[in-house]
Amino acid sequence: MKFLKLNILHILFILIFSITLLLINSAIAENKKDNKKSVIIYLFWKEGCPYCEKEKEFLSSLKKKYPKLEIRDYEVLSNIASRELLMTMSKSYGINLSGVPVTFVGDKGIVGFDSDVANQIEDTIKTCLKKVCPDPLFYKK
């Protein structure tokens, strides 16, 4: 019985790890597209989070204003692979997770959402449109 539980945990770990790798590979493939002039934002959010909903609406309005904006959003409450990606990116940016939403754009990793964060996100987008900012997935602090 102990061996069976160990095997199930091992298989579950491999499955979660594989899904995380697939998400990263998918992001890499998307990055190889011609995105030299696009700005990529990663948004990690949770179902039922009012701040997350406000940021999603804000980013949607920014997408209309900045057509070169590419928003990649990941729900982290029910998706283990998205949670793993969030933890990996947070570690790369050197930020401590204290809640959602979490946004990565250019060299910025931002936790939470309010009007100051909105201004910071838009300012970073403007900067990234003037100079090429790398895909946040590959950022190393």
C-alpha positions as CSV (number, residue, x, y, z in Angstrom):
1,M,0.0,0.0,0.0
2,K,2.8,2.4,0.9
3,F,4.5,1.6,-2.5
4,L,1.2,2.4,-4.3
5,K,0.9,5.8,-2.6
6,L,4.5,6.6,-3.4
7,N,3.9,5.6,-7.1
8,I,0.8,7.8,-7.3
9,L,2.7,10.8,-5.8
10,H,5.6,10.2,-8.1
11,I,3.2,10.1,-11.1
12,L,1.4,13.2,-9.9
13,F,4.7,15.1,-9.5
14,I,5.8,14.1,-13.0
15,L,2.4,15.2,-14.4
16,I,2.6,18.6,-12.8
17,F,6.2,19.1,-13.9
18,S,5.3,18.1,-17.4
19,I,2.4,20.5,-17.6
20,T,4.6,23.3,-16.3
21,L,7.2,22.5,-19.0
22,L,4.4,22.5,-21.7
23,L,3.3,26.0,-20.5
24,I,6.9,27.2,-20.7
25,N,7.5,25.6,-24.1
26,S,4.2,27.2,-25.3
27,A,5.4,30.6,-24.2
28,I,8.8,30.1,-25.8
29,A,7.1,29.2,-29.1
30,E,4.9,32.3,-28.9
31,N,8.0,34.3,-28.2
32,K,9.7,33.2,-31.4
33,K,6.9,34.8,-33.3
34,D,7.7,38.3,-34.5
35,N,7.1,40.1,-31.2
36,K,10.1,42.5,-31.4
37,K,7.7,45.4,-31.2
38,S,5.0,43.8,-29.0
39,V,4.8,44.2,-25.3
40,I,4.1,41.0,-23.4
41,I,2.3,41.1,-20.0
42,Y,1.7,38.1,-17.8
43,L,-1.2,38.4,-15.4
44,F,-1.8,35.8,-12.7
45,W,-5.2,36.0,-11.2
46,K,-7.7,34.1,-9.1
47,E,-11.4,33.5,-9.7
48,G,-13.5,35.7,-7.4
49,C,-10.7,38.3,-6.7
50,P,-12.2,41.8,-7.2
51,Y,-8.7,43.4,-7.7
52,C,-8.0,40.8,-10.4
53,E,-11.2,41.6,-12.2
54,K,-10.4,45.4,-12.1
55,E,-6.9,44.7,-13.5
56,K,-8.3,42.4,-16.2
57,E,-10.7,45.2,-17.3
58,F,-7.9,47.8,-17.2
59,L,-5.6,45.5,-19.3
60,S,-8.4,45.0,-21.8
61,S,-8.8,48.8,-22.2
62,L,-5.0,49.1,-22.6
63,K,-5.1,46.4,-25.3
64,K,-7.4,48.7,-27.3
65,K,-5.1,51.7,-26.7
66,Y,-1.9,49.7,-27.5
67,P,-2.6,47.1,-30.2
68,K,0.9,45.7,-29.8
69,L,0.1,44.7,-26.3
70,E,0.0,40.9,-25.7
71,I,-1.7,39.8,-22.5
72,R,-1.1,36.2,-21.3
73,D,-3.3,35.5,-18.3
74,Y,-3.3,32.5,-16.0
75,E,-5.8,31.5,-13.4
76,V,-3.9,30.2,-10.4
77,L,-6.6,28.9,-8.0
78,S,-7.7,25.9,-10.0
79,N,-4.6,25.4,-12.3
80,I,-1.6,23.9,-10.6
81,A,0.6,24.4,-13.7
82,S,-0.2,28.2,-13.7
83,R,0.6,28.3,-10.0
84,E,4.0,26.7,-10.7
85,L,4.7,29.2,-13.5
86,L,3.8,32.0,-11.2
87,M,6.2,30.7,-8.5
88,T,9.0,30.3,-11.1
89,M,8.5,33.8,-12.5
90,S,8.2,35.4,-9.0
91,K,11.5,33.8,-8.1
92,S,13.2,35.2,-11.2
93,Y,11.9,38.7,-10.4
94,G,12.8,38.3,-6.7
95,I,9.4,39.1,-5.5
96,N,7.6,37.6,-2.5
97,L,4.1,36.4,-3.3
98,S,1.5,37.9,-0.9
99,G,-1.6,37.6,-3.1
100,V,-3.0,38.2,-6.5
101,P,-3.1,39.7,-9.0
102,V,0.5,39.4,-10.0
103,T,1.7,41.2,-13.1
104,F,5.0,40.8,-15.0
105,V,5.8,43.4,-17.7
106,G,9.3,44.4,-18.9
107,D,11.6,44.3,-15.8
108,K,8.6,44.8,-13.4
109,G,7.0,42.2,-11.2
110,I,4.0,43.8,-9.4
111,V,1.7,42.3,-6.7
112,G,-1.7,43.8,-6.3
113,F,-3.7,46.3,-8.2
114,D,-4.7,50.0,-7.6
115,S,-4.4,53.3,-9.5
116,D,-0.6,53.5,-8.8
117,V,-0.1,50.0,-10.2
118,A,-2.2,50.9,-13.2
119,N,0.1,53.9,-13.9
120,Q,3.2,51.8,-13.4
121,I,2.0,49.2,-15.8
122,E,1.1,51.8,-18.5
123,D,4.4,53.6,-18.0
124,T,6.3,50.3,-18.5
125,I,4.3,49.5,-21.6
126,K,5.2,52.9,-23.1
127,T,8.8,52.3,-22.2
128,C,8.7,48.9,-23.8
129,L,7.1,50.2,-27.0
130,K,10.1,52.6,-27.4
131,K,12.7,50.0,-26.6
132,V,12.4,46.3,-27.0
133,C,11.6,44.6,-23.6
134,P,12.2,40.9,-23.4
135,D,9.5,38.5,-22.7
136,P,9.1,38.5,-18.9
137,L,9.2,34.7,-18.9
138,F,12.9,34.9,-19.6
139,Y,13.7,37.8,-17.1
140,K,16.5,37.2,-14.6
141,K,17.1,39.7,-11.9
